[in-house]
């Protein structure tokens, strides 16, 4: 593994750990931090006129994620 690949893998691991930490904080009793499900729900309800912009953004995100991690 080259130094660049190690750096990128470390950054992805740090991002996953950060998301897990925020989710754990959100699930504590009496927490004011929204969970990932709550955030996704708010994003999915976002509309601009008749266009469901939030749903399109979520679809685009999952498409990008799948393309980069599952297409190999």
VOPAGU-2260 file (C-alpha; in pm, 1 decimal, decimal comma):
REM VOPAGU-2260
SITE   aa  ch    i         X         Y         Z
SITE  UNK   A    0       0,0       0,0       0,0
SITE  UNK   A    1     140,7     338,1     -94,1
SITE  UNK   A    2     144,0     637,5     139,2
SITE  UNK   A    3    -140,5     803,4     -53,3
SITE  UNK   A    4    -360,0     495,5     -33,2
SITE  UNK   A    5    -288,9     463,2     337,0
SITE  UNK   A    6    -385,9     827,5     389,2
SITE  UNK   A    7    -714,6     787,0     202,1
SITE  UNK   A    8    -798,7     464,2     386,6
SITE  UNK   A    9    -722,7     636,1     717,7
SITE  UNK   A   10    -947,4     929,8     631,0
SITE  UNK   A   11   -1234,2     696,1     537,5
SITE  UNK   A   12   -1186,8     506,8     866,5
SITE  UNK   A   13   -1187,9     836,5    1058,6
SITE  UNK   A   14   -1508,2     947,6     881,7
SITE  UNK   A   15   -1680,8     618,4     965,9
SITE  UNK   A   16   -1568,1     646,1    1328,6
SITE  UNK   A   17   -1698,7    1004,4    1341,1
SITE  UNK   A   18   -2038,1     902,5    1202,6
SITE  UNK   A   19   -2056,5     613,2    1451,3
SITE  UNK   A   20   -1966,2     845,4    1739,0
SITE  UNK   A   21   -2232,8    1099,2    1643,8
SITE  UNK   A   22   -2491,7     822,6    1608,6
SITE  UNK   A   23   -2403,6     685,5    1952,6
SITE  UNK   A   24   -2434,2    1036,3    2098,4
SITE  UNK   A   25   -2771,0    1081,1    1924,5
SITE  UNK   A   26   -2913,1     760,7    2072,7
SITE  UNK   A   27   -2841,1     854,3    2434,9
SITE  UNK   A   28   -3137,5     933,4    2658,5
SITE  UNK   A   29   -3229,4    1302,8    2639,6
SITE  UNK   A   30   -2981,5    1383,2    2362,1
SITE  UNK   A   31   -3043,3    1690,6    2147,9
SITE  UNK   A   32   -2823,5    1554,7    1866,4
SITE  UNK   A   33   -3038,3    1423,1    1578,8
SITE  UNK   A   34   -2978,3    1066,7    1463,6
SITE  UNK   A   35   -2880,4     984,6    1106,5
SITE  UNK   A   36   -3235,6     862,9    1041,7
SITE  UNK   A   37   -3378,7    1194,6    1161,2
SITE  UNK   A   38   -3142,1    1390,5     936,5
SITE  UNK   A   39   -3229,0    1171,0     636,8
SITE  UNK   A   40   -3600,0    1222,8     709,6
SITE  UNK   A   41   -3561,1    1601,3     706,2
SITE  UNK   A   42   -3358,4    1589,7     383,8
SITE  UNK   A   43   -3611,3    1359,4     215,4
SITE  UNK   A   44   -3897,7    1603,4     290,1
SITE  UNK   A   45   -3719,3    1900,4     124,8
SITE  UNK   A   46   -3901,6    2018,9    -187,3
SITE  UNK   A   47   -3864,8    2309,7    -427,0
SITE  UNK   A   48   -4211,3    2355,4    -572,1
SITE  UNK   A   49   -4325,8    2018,5    -706,5
SITE  UNK   A   50   -3968,8    1885,8    -736,6
SITE  UNK   A   51   -3857,3    1652,5    -451,7
SITE  UNK   A   52   -3502,3    1787,4    -432,6
SITE  UNK   A   53   -3422,0    1603,7    -110,2
SITE  UNK   A   54   -3518,0    1264,1    -250,8
SITE  UNK   A   55   -3314,7    1330,8    -564,1
SITE  UNK   A   56   -3014,9    1429,7    -351,2
SITE  UNK   A   57   -3043,5    1110,0    -143,9
SITE  UNK   A   58   -3075,9     902,1    -460,1
SITE  UNK   A   59   -2769,9    1072,7    -607,9
SITE  UNK   A   60   -2570,4    1014,9    -289,3
SITE  UNK   A   61   -2653,3     643,7    -276,0
SITE  UNK   A   62   -2580,0     611,5    -648,2
SITE  UNK   A   63   -2239,4     777,0    -600,8
SITE  UNK   A   64   -2164,5     558,4    -297,7
SITE  UNK   A   65   -2257,6     239,8    -483,1
SITE  UNK   A   66   -2063,1     340,3    -790,9
SITE  UNK   A   67   -1745,8     404,7    -592,8
SITE  UNK   A   68   -1759,1     109,0    -356,6
SITE  UNK   A   69   -1960,5    -163,2    -529,4
SITE  UNK   A   70   -1882,2    -124,8    -901,2
SITE  UNK   A   71   -1545,1    -296,3    -890,1
